[in-house]
Amino acid sequence: MKVTLQRPPDLLLVDDDENHCWALGRMLERRGYAVQVASSVQRACELLGSWAPSHAVIDLRMPGASGLSLIPRIKAVNANASIVVLTGYASIATAVEAIKLGAVHYLTKPVDVDAIEDAFHRVEGDETVPPSQHPLSVGRLEWEHIQHVMAEHGGNLSATARALGMHRRTLQRKLSKRPPSARLPTRAA
């Protein structure tokens, strides 16, 4: 009787938060993934030069290039790769862009391993998700617009600042803050 060992799925984990990366990497390894870690887009590209992962978990916001720039590179080495984008700064523009580029899902941190694994198995959207009944706040609309322009410029901060007609430092300051609440505040009666 010949026994064939099934190779664990290869997973690229890209996040500049080394503690988060280490913990998430260990949890994914316990789930049977062969994990390779990169703390920057540049390091991830180096790994992709000689390796084609079947799965990837990418942080959106890192120093330098955006995690979005990795999606086409991963798809170039493995067109069937399941890619999940994680972010602590969710925006509609970047979520849409991530999906257009080929990610299977976009999750907001903090996230658990179950949600990531569920996302890997998604092949279509969920039609039962209810539409929001609340309009976006002005601050959130500004945040969404900045994220949209940033995605159009491939995560380039200087080009985004020029396109928005604002000083680069002003844009950095706006991006360093937590995103505003998506909903308008309710009035007390």
Contact map, one row per residue, 1 for C-alpha under 8 A:
111000000000000000000000000000000000000000000000000000000000000000000000000000000000000000000000000000000000000000000000000000000000000000000000000000000000000000000000000000000000000000000
111100000000000000000000000000000000000000000000000000000000000000000000000000000000000000000000000000000000000000000000000000000000000000000000000000000000000000000000000000000000000000000
111110000000000000000000000000000000000000000000000000000000000000000000000000000000000000000000000000000000000000000000000000000000000000000000000000000000000000000000000000000000000000000
011111000000000000000000000000000000000000000000000000000000000000000000000000000000000000000000000000000000000000000000000000000000000000000000000000000000000000000000000000000000000000000
001111100000000000000000000000000000000000000000000000000000000000000000000000000000000000000000000000000000000000000000000000000000000000000000000000000000000000000000000000000000000000000
000111110000000000000000000000000000000000000000000000000000000000000000000000000000000000000000000000000000000000000000000000000000000000000000000000000000000000000000000000000000000000000
000011111000000000000000000000000000000000000000000000000000000000000000000000000000000000000000000000000000000000000000000000000000000000000000000000000000000000000000000000000000000000000
000001111100000000000000000000011100000000000000000000000000000000000000000000000000000000000000000000000000000000000000000000000000000000000000000000000000000000000000000000000000000000000
000000111110000000000000000000011100000000000000000011100000000000000000000000000000000000000000000000000000000000000000000000000000000000000000000000000000000000000000000000000000000000000
000000011111000000000000000000001111000000000000000111100000000000000000000000000000000000000000000000000000000000000000000000000000000000000000000000000000000000000000000000000000000000000
000000001111100000000000000000001111000000000000000011111000000000000000000000000000000000000000000000000000000000000000000000000000000000000000000000000000000000000000000000000000000000000
000000000111110000000000000000000011110000010000000010111100000000000000000000000000000000000000000000000000000000000000000000000000000000000000000000000000000000000000000000000000000000000
000000000011111000001000100000000011110000000000000000011100000000000000000000000000000000000000000000000000000000000000000000000000000000000000000000000000000000000000000000000000000000000
000000000001111100001000000000000000111110010000000000011110000000100000000000000000000000000000000000000000000000000000000000000000000000000000000000000000000000000000000000000000000000000
000000000000111111011000000000000000111100000000000000000110010000000000000000000000000000000000000000000000000000000000000000000000000000000000000000000000000000000000000000000000000000000
000000000000011111001000000000000000011100000000000000000010011000000000000000000000000000000000000000000000000000000000000000000000000000000000000000000000000000000000000000000000000000000
000000000000001111111000000000000000001000000000000000000000000000000000000000000000000000000000000000000000000000000000000000000000000000000000000000000000000000000000000000000000000000000
000000000000001111111100000000000000001000000000000000000000000000000000000000000000000000000000000000000000000000000000000000000000000000000000000000000000000000000000000000000000000000000
000000000000000011111110000000000000000000000000000000000000000000000000000000000000000000000000000000000000000000000000000000000000000000000000000000000000000000000000000000000000000000000
000000000000001011111111000000000000000000000000000000000000000000000000000000000000000000000000000000000000000000000000000000000000000000000000000000000000000000000000000000000000000000000
000000000000111111111111100000000000101000000000000000000000000000000000000000000000000000000000000000000000000000000000000000000000000000000000000000000000000000000000000000000000000000000
000000000000000001111111110000000000000000000000000000000000000000000000000000000000000000000000000000000000000000000000000000000000000000000000000000000000000000000000000000000000000000000
000000000000000000111111111000000000000000000000000000000000000000000000000000000000000000000000000000000000000000000000000000000000000000000000000000000000000000000000000000000000000000000
000000000000000000011111111100000000000000000000000000000000000000000000000000000000000000000000000000000000000010000000000000000000000000000000000000000000000000000000000000000000000000000
000000000000100000001111111110000010100000000000000000000000000000000000000000000000000000000000000000000000000000000000000000000000000000000000000000000000000000000000000000000000000000000
000000000000000000000111111111000000000000000000000000000000000000000000000000000000000000000000000000000000000000000000000000000000000000000000000000000000000000000000000000000000000000000
000000000000000000000011111111100000000000000000000000000000000000000000000000000000000000000000000000000000000010000000000000000000000000000000000000000000000000000000000000000000000000000
000000000000000000000001111111111010000000000000000000000000000000000000000000000000000000000000000000000000000010000000000000000000000000000000000000000000000000000000000000000000000000000
000000000000000000000000111111111110000000000000000000000000000000000000000000000000000000000000000000000000000000000000000000000000000000000000000000000000000000000000000000000000000000000
000000000000000000000000011111111000000000000000000000000000000000000000000000000000000000000000000000000000000000000000000000000000000000000000000000000000000000000000000000000000000000000
000000000000000000000000001111111000000000000000000000000000000000000000000000000000000000000000000000000000000000000000000000000000000000000000000000000000000000000000000000000000000000000
000000011000000000000000000111111100000000000000000000000000000000000000000000000000000000000000000000000000000000000000000000000000000000000000000000000000000000000000000000000000000000000
000000011110000000000000000111111110000000000000000000000000000000000000000000000000000000000000000000000000000000000000000000000000000000000000000000000000000000000000000000000000000000000
000000011110000000000000000010011111000000000000000000000000000000000000000000000000000000000000000000000000000000000000000000000000000000000000000000000000000000000000000000000000000000000
000000000111100000000000100110001111100000000000000000000000000000000000000000000000000000000000000000000000000000000000000000000000000000000000000000000000000000000000000000000000000000000
000000000111100000000000000000000111110000000000000000000000000000000000000000000000000000000000000000000000000000000000000000000000000000000000000000000000000000000000000000000000000000000
000000000001111000001000100000000011111000010000000000000000000000000000000000000000000000000000000000000000000000000000000000000000000000000000000000000000000000000000000000000000000000000
000000000001111100000000000000000001111110110000000000000000000000000000000000000000000000000000000000000000000000000000000000000000000000000000000000000000000000000000000000000000000000000
000000000000011111001000000000000000111110110000000000000000000000000000000000000000000000000000000000000000000000000000000000000000000000000000000000000000000000000000000000000000000000000
000000000000011100000000000000000000011111110000000000000000011100000000000000000000000000000000000000000000000000000000000000000000000000000000000000000000000000000000000000000000000000000
000000000000010000000000000000000000011111111000000000000000010111101100000000000000000000000000000000000000000000000000000000000000000000000000000000000000000000000000000000000000000000000
000000000000000000000000000000000000000111111100000000000000000000000000000000000000000000000000000000000000000000000000000000000000000000000000000000000000000000000000000000000000000000000
000000000000000000000000000000000000011111111110000000000000000000000000000000000000000000000000000000000000000000000000000000000000000000000000000000000000000000000000000000000000000000000
000000000001010000000000000000000000111111111111000000000000000000000100000000000000000000000000000000000000000000000000000000000000000000000000000000000000000000000000000000000000000000000
000000000000000000000000000000000000000011111111100000000000000000000100100000000000000000000000000000000000000000000000000000000000000000000000000000000000000000000000000000000000000000000
000000000000000000000000000000000000000001111111110000000000000000000000000000000000000000000000000000000000000000000000000000000000000000000000000000000000000000000000000000000000000000000
000000000000000000000000000000000000000000111111111000000000000000000000000000000000000000000000000000000000000000000000000000000000000000000000000000000000000000000000000000000000000000000
000000000000000000000000000000000000000000011111111110000000000000000000110010000000000000000000000000000000000000000000000000000000000000000000000000000000000000000000000000000000000000000
000000000000000000000000000000000000000000001111111000000000000000000000000000000000000000000000000000000000000000000000000000000000000000000000000000000000000000000000000000000000000000000
000000000000000000000000000000000000000000000111111100000000000000000000000000000000000000000000000000000000000000000000000000000000000000000000000000000000000000000000000000000000000000000
000000000000000000000000000000000000000000000011111110000000000000000000000010000000000000000000000000000000000000000000000000000000000000000000000000000000000000000000000000000000000000000
000000000100000000000000000000000000000000000001011111000000000000000000010011000000000000000000000000000000000000000000000000000000000000000000000000000000000000000000000000000000000000000
000000001111000000000000000000000000000000000001001111110000000000000000010001001000000000000000000000000000000000000000000000000000000000000000000000000000000000000000000000000000000000000
000000001110000000000000000000000000000000000000000111110000000000000000000001011100000000000000000000000000000000000000000000000000000000000000000000000000000000000000000000000000000000000
000000001111000000000000000000000000000000000000000011111000000000000000000000001110000000000000000000000000000000000001000000000000000000000000000000000000000000000000000000000000000000000
000000000011110000000000000000000000000000000000000011111100000000000000000000001111000000000000000000000000000000000000000000000000000000000000000000000000000000000000000000000000000000000
000000000011110000000000000000000000000000000000000000111110000000000000000000000011110000000000000000000000000000000000000000000000000000000000000000000000000000000000000000000000000000000
000000000001111000000000000000000000000000000000000000011111000000100000000000000011110000000000000000000000000000000000000000000000000000000000000000000000000000000000000000000000000000000
000000000000011100000000000000000000000000000000000000001111110000100000000000000000111000000000000000000000000000000000000000000000000000000000000000000000000000000000000000000000000000000
000000000000000000000000000000000000000000000000000000000111110001110000000000000000111000000000000000000000000000000000000000000000000000000000000000000000000000000000000000000000000000000
000000000000000000000000000000000000000000000000000000000011111001100000000000000000001010000000000000000000000000000000000000000000000000000000000000000000000000000000000000000000000000000
000000000000001100000000000000000000000110000000000000000011111111100000000000000000000000000000000000000000000000000000000000000000000000000000000000000000000000000000000000000000000000000
000000000000000100000000000000000000000100000000000000000000111111000000000000000000000000000000000000000000000000000000000000000000000000000000000000000000000000000000000000000000000000000
000000000000000000000000000000000000000110000000000000000000011111000000000000000000000000000000000000000000000000000000000000000000000000000000000000000000000000000000000000000000000000000
000000000000000000000000000000000000000010000000000000000000011111101000000000000000000000000000000000000000000000000000000000000000000000000000000000000111000000000000000000000000000000000
000000000000000000000000000000000000000010000000000000000001111111111100000000000000000000000000000000000000000000000000000000000000000000000000000000000110000000000000000000000000000000000
000000000000010000000000000000000000000010000000000000000111110011111110000000000000100000000000000000000000000000000000000000000000000000000000000000000000000000000000000000000000000000000
000000000000000000000000000000000000000000000000000000000001000001111110000000000000100000000000110010000000000000000000000000000000000000000000000000000100000000000000000000000000000000000
000000000000000000000000000000000000000010000000000000000000000011111111100000000000000000000000000000000000000000000000000000000000000000000000000000000100000000000000000000000000000000000
000000000000000000000000000000000000000010011000000000000000000001111111110000000000000000000000000000000000000000000000000000000000000000000000000000000000000000000000000000000000000000000
000000000000000000000000000000000000000000000000000000000000000000111111111000000010000000000000010011100000000000000000000000000000000000000000000000000000000000000000000000000000000000000
000000000000000000000000000000000000000000000000000000000000000000001111111100000000000000000000000011000000000000000000000000000000000000000000000000000000000000000000000000000000000000000
000000000000000000000000000000000000000000001001000000000000000000001111111110000000000000000000000000000000000000000000000000000000000000000000000000000000000000000000000000000000000000000
000000000000000000000000000000000000000000000001000110000000000000000111111111101000000000000000000000000000000000000000000000000000000000000000000000000000000000000000000000000000000000000
000000000000000000000000000000000000000000000000000000000000000000000011111111111000000000000000000001000000000000000000000000000000000000000000000000000000000000000000000000000000000000000
000000000000000000000000000000000000000000000000000000000000000000000001111111100000000000000000000000000000000000000000000000000000000000000000000000000000000000000000000000000000000000000
000000000000000000000000000000000000000000000001001100000000000000000000111111100000000000000000000000000000000000000000000000000000000000000000000000000000000000000000000000000000000000000
000000000000000000000000000000000000000000000000000111000000000000000000011111111000000000000000000000000000000000000000000000000000000000000000000000000000000000000000000000000000000000000
000000000000000000000000000000000000000000000000000000000000000000000000011111111000000000000000000000000000000000000000000000000000000000000000000000000000000000000000000000000000000000000
000000000000000000000000000000000000000000000000000001000000000000000000001001111100000000000000000000000000000000000000000000000000000000000000000000000000000000000000000000000000000000000
000000000000000000000000000000000000000000000000000011110000000000000000011001111110000000000000000000000000000000000000000000000000000000000000000000000000000000000000000000000000000000000
000000000000000000000000000000000000000000000000000001110000000000000000000000011111000000000000000000110000000000000001000000000000000000000000000000000000000000000000000000000000000000000
000000000000000000000000000000000000000000000000000000111100000000000010000000001111100000000000000001111000000000000001000000000000000000000000000000000000000000000000000000000000000000000
000000000000000000000000000000000000000000000000000000011100000000000000000000000111110000000000000000111110000000010011000000000000000000000000000000000000000000000000000000000000000000000
000000000000000000000000000000000000000000000000000000001111000000110000000000000011111000000000010000101110000000000000000000000000000000000000000000000000000000000000000000000000000000000
000000000000000000000000000000000000000000000000000000001111000000000000000000000001111100000000000000000111100000000000000000000000000000000000000000000000000000000000000000000000000000000
000000000000000000000000000000000000000000000000000000000011100000000000000000000000111111000000000000000111100000000000000000000000000000000000000000000000000000000000000000000000000000000
000000000000000000000000000000000000000000000000000000000000000000000000000000000000011111000000000000000001110000000000000000000000000000000000000000000000000000000000000000000000000000000
000000000000000000000000000000000000000000000000000000000000100000000000000000000000001111100000000000000001000000000000000000000000000000000000000000000000000000000000000000000110000000000
000000000000000000000000000000000000000000000000000000000000000000000000000000000000001111110110000000000001000000000000000000000000000000000000000000000000000000000000000000000010000000000
000000000000000000000000000000000000000000000000000000000000000000000000000000000000000011111110000000000000000000000000000000000000000000000011001000000000000000000000000000000000000000000
000000000000000000000000000000000000000000000000000000000000000000000000000000000000000001111111000000000000000000000000000000000000000000000001000000000000000000000000000000000000000000000
000000000000000000000000000000000000000000000000000000000000000000000000000000000000000000111111100000000000000000000000000000000000000000000001101100100000000000000000000000000000000000000
000000000000000000000000000000000000000000000000000000000000000000000000000000000000000001111111110000000000000000000000000000000000000000000000001100100000000000000000000000000000000000000
000000000000000000000000000000000000000000000000000000000000000000000000000000000000000001111111111000000100000000000000000000000000000000000000000000000000000000000000000000000000000000000
000000000000000000000000000000000000000000000000000000000000000000000000000000000000000000011111111100000000000000000000000000000000000000000000000000000000000000000000000000000000000000000
000000000000000000000000000000000000000000000000000000000000000000010000000000000000000000001111111110000000000000000000000000000000000000000000000000100000000000000000000000000000000000000
000000000000000000000000000000000000000000000000000000000000000000010010000000000000100000000111111111101100000000000000000000000000000000000000000000000000000000000000000000000000000000000
000000000000000000000000000000000000000000000000000000000000000000000000000000000000000000000011111111111100000000000000000000000000000000000000000000000000000000000000000000000000000000000
000000000000000000000000000000000000000000000000000000000000000000000000000000000000000000000001111111100000000000000000000000000000000000000000000000000000000000000000000000000000000000000
000000000000000000000000000000000000000000000000000000000000000000010011000000000000000000000000111111100000000000000000000000000000000000000000000000000000000000000000000000000000000000000
000000000000000000000000000000000000000000000000000000000000000000000011001000000010000000000000011111110000000000000000000000000000000000000000000000000000000000000000000000000000000000000
000000000000000000000000000000000000000000000000000000000000000000000010000000000111100000000000011111111100000000000000000000000000000000000000000000000000000000000000000000000000000000000
000000000000000000000000000000000000000000000000000000000000000000000000000000000111000000000000001001111100000000000011011000000000000000000000000000000000000000000000000000000000000000000
000000000000000000000000000000000000000000000000000000000000000000000000000000000011100000000000011000111110000000000011010000000000000000000000000000000000000000000000000000000000000000000
000000000000000000000000000000000000000000000000000000000000000000000000000000000001111000000010011000111111000000000000000000000000000000000000000000000000000000000000000000000000000000000
000000000000000000000000000000000000000000000000000000000000000000000000000000000001111000000000000000001111101000010000000000000000000000000000000000000000000000000000000000000000000000000
000000000000000000000000000000000000000000000000000000000000000000000000000000000000011111000000000000000111111000000000000000000000000000000000000000000000000000000000000000000000000000000
000000000000000000000000000000000000000000000000000000000000000000000000000000000000011100000000000000000011111000000000000000000000000000000000000000000000000000000000000000000000000000000
000000000000000000000000000000000000000000000000000000000000000000000000000000000000000100000000000000000001111100000000000000000000000000000000000000000000000000000000000000000000000000000
000000000000000000000000000000000000000000000000000000000000000000000000000000000000000000000000000000000011111110110000000000000000000000000000000000000000000000000000000000000000000000000
000000000000000000000000000000000000000000000000000000000000000000000000000000000000000000000000000000000000011111110000000000000000000000000000000000000000000000000000000000000000000000000
000000000000000000000001001100000000000000000000000000000000000000000000000000000000000000000000000000000000001111111000000000000000000000000000000000000000000000000000000000000000000000000
000000000000000000000000000000000000000000000000000000000000000000000000000000000000000000000000000000000000000111111100000000000000000000000000000000000000000000000000000000000000000000000
000000000000000000000000000000000000000000000000000000000000000000000000000000000000000000000000000000000000001111111110000000000000000000000000000000000000000000000000000000000000000000000
000000000000000000000000000000000000000000000000000000000000000000000000000000000001000000000000000000000010001111111111000000000000000000000000000000000000000000000000000000000000000000000
000000000000000000000000000000000000000000000000000000000000000000000000000000000000000000000000000000000000000011111111100000000000000000000000000000000000000000000000000000000000000000000
000000000000000000000000000000000000000000000000000000000000000000000000000000000000000000000000000000000000000001111111110000000000000000000000000000000000000000000000000000000000000000000
000000000000000000000000000000000000000000000000000000000000000000000000000000000001000000000000000000011000000000111111110000000000000000000000000000000000000000000000000000000000000000000
000000000000000000000000000000000000000000000000000000100000000000000000000000000111000000000000000000011000000000011111110000000000000000000000000000000000000000000000000000000000000000000
000000000000000000000000000000000000000000000000000000000000000000000000000000000000000000000000000000000000000000001111111000000000000000000000000000000000000000000000000000000000000000000
000000000000000000000000000000000000000000000000000000000000000000000000000000000000000000000000000000011000000000000111111110000000000000000000000000000000000000000000000000000000000000000
000000000000000000000000000000000000000000000000000000000000000000000000000000000000000000000000000000010000000000000000111110000000000000000000000000000000000000000000000000000000000000000
000000000000000000000000000000000000000000000000000000000000000000000000000000000000000000000000000000000000000000000000011111000000000000000000000000000000000000000000000000000000000000000
000000000000000000000000000000000000000000000000000000000000000000000000000000000000000000000000000000000000000000000000011111100000000000000000000000000000000000000000000000000000000000000
000000000000000000000000000000000000000000000000000000000000000000000000000000000000000000000000000000000000000000000000000111111000000000000000000000000000000000000000000000000000000000000
000000000000000000000000000000000000000000000000000000000000000000000000000000000000000000000000000000000000000000000000000011111000000000000000000000000000000000000000000000000000000000000
000000000000000000000000000000000000000000000000000000000000000000000000000000000000000000000000000000000000000000000000000001111100000000000000000000000000000000000000000000000000000000000
000000000000000000000000000000000000000000000000000000000000000000000000000000000000000000000000000000000000000000000000000001111110000000000000000000000000000000000000000000000000000000000
000000000000000000000000000000000000000000000000000000000000000000000000000000000000000000000000000000000000000000000000000000011111000000000000000000000000000000000000000000000000000000000
000000000000000000000000000000000000000000000000000000000000000000000000000000000000000000000000000000000000000000000000000000001111100000000000000000000000000000000000000000000000000000000
000000000000000000000000000000000000000000000000000000000000000000000000000000000000000000000000000000000000000000000000000000000111111000000000000000000000000000000000000000000000000000000
000000000000000000000000000000000000000000000000000000000000000000000000000000000000000000000000000000000000000000000000000000000011111000000000000000000000000000000000000000000000000000000
000000000000000000000000000000000000000000000000000000000000000000000000000000000000000000000000000000000000000000000000000000000001111100000000000000000000000000000000000000000000001100000
000000000000000000000000000000000000000000000000000000000000000000000000000000000000000000000000000000000000000000000000000000000001111110000000000000000000000000000000000000000000011100000
000000000000000000000000000000000000000000000000000000000000000000000000000000000000000000000000000000000000000000000000000000000000011111011000000000000000000000000000000000000000011100000
000000000000000000000000000000000000000000000000000000000000000000000000000000000000000000000000000000000000000000000000000000000000001111111000000000000000000000000000000000000001111110000
000000000000000000000000000000000000000000000000000000000000000000000000000000000000000000000000000000000000000000000000000000000000000111111100000000000000000000000000000000000000000000000
000000000000000000000000000000000000000000000000000000000000000000000000000000000000000000000000000000000000000000000000000000000000000011111110000000000000000000000000000000000001100000000
000000000000000000000000000000000000000000000000000000000000000000000000000000000000000000000000000000000000000000000000000000000000000111111111000000000000000000000000000000000011111000000
000000000000000000000000000000000000000000000000000000000000000000000000000000000000000000000000000000000000000000000000000000000000000111111111100000000000000000000000000000000000000000000
000000000000000000000000000000000000000000000000000000000000000000000000000000000000000000000000000000000000000000000000000000000000000001111111110000000000000000000000000000000000000000000
000000000000000000000000000000000000000000000000000000000000000000000000000000000000000000100000000000000000000000000000000000000000000000111111111000000000000000000000000000000011000000000
000000000000000000000000000000000000000000000000000000000000000000000000000000000000000000111000000000000000000000000000000000000000000000011111111100000000000000000000000000000000000000000
000000000000000000000000000000000000000000000000000000000000000000000000000000000000000000001000000000000000000000000000000000000000000000001111111110000000000000000000000000000000000000000
000000000000000000000000000000000000000000000000000000000000000000000000000000000000000000000000000000000000000000000000000000000000000000000111111111000000000100010000000000000000000000000
000000000000000000000000000000000000000000000000000000000000000000000000000000000000000000101100000000000000000000000000000000000000000000000011111111100000000000000000000000000000000000000
000000000000000000000000000000000000000000000000000000000000000000000000000000000000000000001100000000000000000000000000000000000000000000000001111111110000000000000000000000000000000000000
000000000000000000000000000000000000000000000000000000000000000000000000000000000000000000000000000000000000000000000000000000000000000000000000111111111000000100110000000000000000000000000
000000000000000000000000000000000000000000000000000000000000000000000000000000000000000000000000000000000000000000000000000000000000000000000000011111111111100100000000000000000000000000000
000000000000000000000000000000000000000000000000000000000000000000000000000000000000000000001100100000000000000000000000000000000000000000000000001111111110000000000000000000000000000000000
000000000000000000000000000000000000000000000000000000000000000000000000000000000000000000000000000000000000000000000000000000000000000000000000000111111110000000000000000000000000000000000
000000000000000000000000000000000000000000000000000000000000000000000000000000000000000000000000000000000000000000000000000000000000000000000000000011111111001100000000000000000000000000000
000000000000000000000000000000000000000000000000000000000000000011011000000000000000000000000000000000000000000000000000000000000000000000000000000001111111000000000000000000000000000000000
000000000000000000000000000000000000000000000000000000000000000011000000000000000000000000000000000000000000000000000000000000000000000000000000000001111111100100000000000000000000000000000
000000000000000000000000000000000000000000000000000000000000000010000000000000000000000000000000000000000000000000000000000000000000000000000000000001001111111100000000000000000000000000000
000000000000000000000000000000000000000000000000000000000000000000000000000000000000000000000000000000000000000000000000000000000000000000000000000001000011111110000001001100000000000000000
000000000000000000000000000000000000000000000000000000000000000000000000000000000000000000000000000000000000000000000000000000000000000000000000000000000001111111000001000000000000000000000
000000000000000000000000000000000000000000000000000000000000000000000000000000000000000000000000000000000000000000000000000000000000000000000000000000001001111111100000000000000000000000000
000000000000000000000000000000000000000000000000000000000000000000000000000000000000000000000000000000000000000000000000000000000000000000000000010011001011111111110000000000000000000000000
000000000000000000000000000000000000000000000000000000000000000000000000000000000000000000000000000000000000000000000000000000000000000000000000000000000000111111111111001000000000000000000
000000000000000000000000000000000000000000000000000000000000000000000000000000000000000000000000000000000000000000000000000000000000000000000000000000000000011111111111000000000000000000000
000000000000000000000000000000000000000000000000000000000000000000000000000000000000000000000000000000000000000000000000000000000000000000000000000010000000001111111100000000000000000000000
000000000000000000000000000000000000000000000000000000000000000000000000000000000000000000000000000000000000000000000000000000000000000000000000010010000000000111111100000000000000000000000
000000000000000000000000000000000000000000000000000000000000000000000000000000000000000000000000000000000000000000000000000000000000000000000000000000000000000011111110000000000000000000000
000000000000000000000000000000000000000000000000000000000000000000000000000000000000000000000000000000000000000000000000000000000000000000000000000000000000000011111111011000000000000000000
000000000000000000000000000000000000000000000000000000000000000000000000000000000000000000000000000000000000000000000000000000000000000000000000000000000000000011001111111000000000000000000
000000000000000000000000000000000000000000000000000000000000000000000000000000000000000000000000000000000000000000000000000000000000000000000000000000000000110011000111111100000000000000000
000000000000000000000000000000000000000000000000000000000000000000000000000000000000000000000000000000000000000000000000000000000000000000000000000000000000000000000011111110000000000000000
000000000000000000000000000000000000000000000000000000000000000000000000000000000000000000000000000000000000000000000000000000000000000000000000000000000000000000000111111111000000000000000
000000000000000000000000000000000000000000000000000000000000000000000000000000000000000000000000000000000000000000000000000000000000000000000000000000000000100010000111111111100000000000000
000000000000000000000000000000000000000000000000000000000000000000000000000000000000000000000000000000000000000000000000000000000000000000000000000000000000100000000001111111110000000000000
000000000000000000000000000000000000000000000000000000000000000000000000000000000000000000000000000000000000000000000000000000000000000000000000000000000000000000000000111111111000000000000
000000000000000000000000000000000000000000000000000000000000000000000000000000000000000000000000000000000000000000000000000000000000000000000000000000000000000000000000011111111000000000000
000000000000000000000000000000000000000000000000000000000000000000000000000000000000000000000000000000000000000000000000000000000000000000000000000000000000000000000000001111111110000000000
000000000000000000000000000000000000000000000000000000000000000000000000000000000000000000000000000000000000000000000000000000000000000000000000000000000000000000000000000111111100000000000
000000000000000000000000000000000000000000000000000000000000000000000000000000000000000000000000000000000000000000000000000000000000000000000000000000000000000000000000000011111110000000000
000000000000000000000000000000000000000000000000000000000000000000000000000000000000000010000000000000000000000000000000000000000000000000000000000000000000000000000000000000111111000000000
000000000000000000000000000000000000000000000000000000000000000000000000000000000000000011000000000000000000000000000000000000000000000000010010000000000000000000000000000000101111100000000
000000000000000000000000000000000000000000000000000000000000000000000000000000000000000000000000000000000000000000000000000000000000000010110010000000000000000000000000000000000111110000000
000000000000000000000000000000000000000000000000000000000000000000000000000000000000000000000000000000000000000000000000000000000000000010110000000000000000000000000000000000000011111100000
000000000000000000000000000000000000000000000000000000000000000000000000000000000000000000000000000000000000000000000000000000000000001110010000000000000000000000000000000000000001111100000
000000000000000000000000000000000000000000000000000000000000000000000000000000000000000000000000000000000000000000000000000000000000011110010000000000000000000000000000000000000000111110000
000000000000000000000000000000000000000000000000000000000000000000000000000000000000000000000000000000000000000000000000000000000000011110000000000000000000000000000000000000000000111111000
000000000000000000000000000000000000000000000000000000000000000000000000000000000000000000000000000000000000000000000000000000000000000010000000000000000000000000000000000000000000001111100
000000000000000000000000000000000000000000000000000000000000000000000000000000000000000000000000000000000000000000000000000000000000000000000000000000000000000000000000000000000000000111110
000000000000000000000000000000000000000000000000000000000000000000000000000000000000000000000000000000000000000000000000000000000000000000000000000000000000000000000000000000000000000011111
000000000000000000000000000000000000000000000000000000000000000000000000000000000000000000000000000000000000000000000000000000000000000000000000000000000000000000000000000000000000000001111
000000000000000000000000000000000000000000000000000000000000000000000000000000000000000000000000000000000000000000000000000000000000000000000000000000000000000000000000000000000000000000111
